[in-house]
Amino acid sequence: MTAPVRTDAPPLTFRRVFIANRGEVAARVARTCDAHGITPVFAVSEADRDVPYARGRETVCLGPARSADSYLDAMRVVQAAKQAGCSALHPGWGFLSENPRFAALCEAHGITFIGPPPHVTALMGKKTPAKRAMAEAGLPVIPGSDGVLGDIAELEQLAGRIGFPLLIKAESGGGGRGMRIARSPAELAEAFASAQQEAQGAFGDPRVYVEKLIEGGRHVEIQILADRYGNVVHLGERDCTVQRKHQKLLEESPSPSLDDTARARICELAARAAGAIGYVGAGTMEMLLDQDGELRFMEMNTRLQVEHPVTEMRTGVDLVWEQLRIAAGHPLGYTQAAIAPRGHSIECRINAEDPDDDFRPSPGTITRWQPPPASDDLRIETHVAAGYTVPPHYDSLICKLIAHAPTRAEAIERLLGGLAELRCEGIRTTAALHQRVLGSAEFRDNRYDTRAIPGVP
């Protein structure tokens, strides 16, 4: 099933797309390019020169293995795209994907950045302006400071008004860095200083803000698509509650914690809010469901999400293709009524980590790699093969398994079957952890929240 596309739209102008990323997302974007006659050109670092997905393909080496000297060097990336004769650039996720200056640099050099306009990325990249904009657009937000904190005195004053526990967060942060909890007045000063220090080290920006800490919540996100003509649709929601230290491990759709009324309301609000800020492209509104059943806006990811296949499996919409179409100036060509999610989909992220050793990274050579066979109800997203060496320099994601079935229970069993068939030797992975999660009574009965991994003591 695919969403209908206008047949009277002009042909795509992109013939060569530069993929300014690596690993699984690079392989994923290239697959859609290949399917539509677009030539993908891969950015690689010296550590990635021999990645399986780029063998026999066009590549441009950006520089040394260190991200700062390769994938994060904006000028090198743009120069490489120009050198390769590419008219468009897909940033994937991570690295420079949500950097408005990079997006502007691409445009200044005549390269179409496949993502939202730089001013929208800049707005949503700073947490307090983003919250303010979403509140003005009608989305409920988590109570907290109206902007960044000036000093400890302001934090103490806000604590008296909001109440404990509090969560101090980096203004330019993400991934759980620059984040500290204060449960009493005695903890405020240390948490404030520690969050500022980590934010400076991780993001080059020491500014922090504060929110009421919602404990026992559920993490729900809404996928949206918007064209440059003001048309916006949502593609339903995903539940990303299974996490470790704010890093997602497993995602599913629909959320087992929402009823149809709540689902329809928040998805409509999210689409309307995206339209209000002039959003263009694929994006995700991240929400927190509190214990009172209220969904509140946390942040917006202005890029393709790692977990996008969950939505693709339910809707039949190729989100990468939609990104390319939108960036090329096409209207969506369909309305909300054309989006008809079906069944249940679950994804597990398999990382090169040892979950029995506090998730310690496990780089090294994969001596045996045998994924389960792909089918209509089991999708495998990976960039690795037997003989591939997982480098220590980058994110540890090596594979995603995504199952789809008519019901949640059937999707769980299909995913467990795929995990049982997966063979990976030479490194440690989180595959067995996912088997414990999916097999647990807590997960099957929907009795868990962000505080703990279901099925894991």
Secondary structure, DSSP 8 states (H G I E B T S, - for coil): ------SSS-----SEEEE---HHHHHHHHHHHHHTT-EEEEEEEGGGTT-GGGTTS-EEEEESSSGGGTTT-HHHHHHHHHHTT-SEEE--SSTTTT-HHHHHHHHHTT-EESSS-HHHHHHHHSHHHHHHHHHHTT--B-SB-SS---SHHHHHHHHHHH-SSEEEEETT--TTTTEEEE-SGGGHHHHHHHHHHHHHHHHS---EEEEE--TT-EEEEEEEEE-TTS-EEEEEEEEEEEEETTEEEEEEES-TT--HHHHHHHHHHHHHHHHHTT--EEEEEEEEE-TTS-EEEEEEE-S--TTHHHHHHHH---HHHHHHHHHTT----S-GGG----SEEEEEEEESEEGGGTTEE--EE-SEEE----BTTEEEEE---TT-EE-SSS--EEEEEEEEESSHHHHHHHHHHHHHH-EEESS--SHHHHHHHHHSHHHHTT---TTS-TT--
